[in-house]
Amino acid sequence: MPCLFGLQALFHRVVLQGKDDRLARHYPSVGGRPGEDFTADFIGYMRDHLDDVESGLATQVQTNEVGRSVVHLVLSHWLTTLGIEQFTLLEIGASAGLNLNFDQFYGCFGQLRMGDPSSSLRFMGDWFSNVPNVPRVGATAISKRGCDISPIDVGLPDDEVRLLSFVWPDQRLRFERLRSAIAIAKIHRPAVDTASADEWIAQQLSRPSEHATLIFHSIVWQYLGTETQNRVKRAIYSAGESASSTAPIVWARMEPAGPVADIQVDVFDGSSSEPQHFRLAEIGYHGQNMKWL
């Protein structure tokens, strides 16, 4: 599957860069429509550009699903139920860091309004199965930073196209959301460090803080490997030992839970030797159909 996905992305990248008109006429992302001769054109391009295909398949698959920002938006409101008004956001596996700009996006369902109402990137009622039971006023992220083992810089044209190429070309809404998030990121540049998750989170948590720290990751845990997972967890639990009600540590994650993902949270606030645990919601892997529990 990774090879197939990488091959699809390679051809999509060729089309987005305007390098082959015969392929482009089959791709909805550039205004085309798949035709009966798509297979012949596909094979023809491979035959004519075999060296480029082989080198392109060596490119690492890297995605940044901005639909998951609905989780960041809802969590920022849920944090106020813990008495948190300001927090630092640390995101593991942030890719291009697009979701660090969650507060530049807008979410709305019923009477709940989240983020920037003037944003071009909007998550409306069809993103939610029910109204999240959170306060109307959210906490403010006063600092946001992420890490990735191989981050993408959407300020670089080649990186921007590479990130766009990993969206299936017929998924126009996802493609448009990603383009909107990239445009926002070019104005509000996210801070993403090139680092291993375990070393980075230990370093970040070693710094004293006078307010809450929210650690977040989505659909990344299984890719870290057992040893890295254990070191990340140890770093969080170790920092949690000195957490307090005024400077709690909140570990939130959106990770696989069968056919959907779920949102689980551990809160370290010094009130107990073990964190408080919450299972807040179930959600689709792209951030759709959030069901508040």
Secondary structure, DSSP 8 states (H G I E B T S, - for coil): -HHHHHHHHHHHHHHHTT--HHHHTT-GGGT----TTHHHHHHHHHHHTHHHHHHHTTS------GGGHHHHHHHHHHGGGGT--EEEEEEES-TT-GGGGGGGSEEEETTEEEE-TT-SSEE-GGGBSS-----SS--EEEEEEEEESS---TTSHHHHHHHHHTS-TT-HHHHHHHHHHHHHHHHS---EEE--HHHHHHHHHTS--SSEEEEEEES-HHHH-HHHHHHHHHHHHHHHTT--SSS-EEEEEEEE-SSSEEEEEEEE-SSSSS-EEEEEEEE-TTS-SBEE-
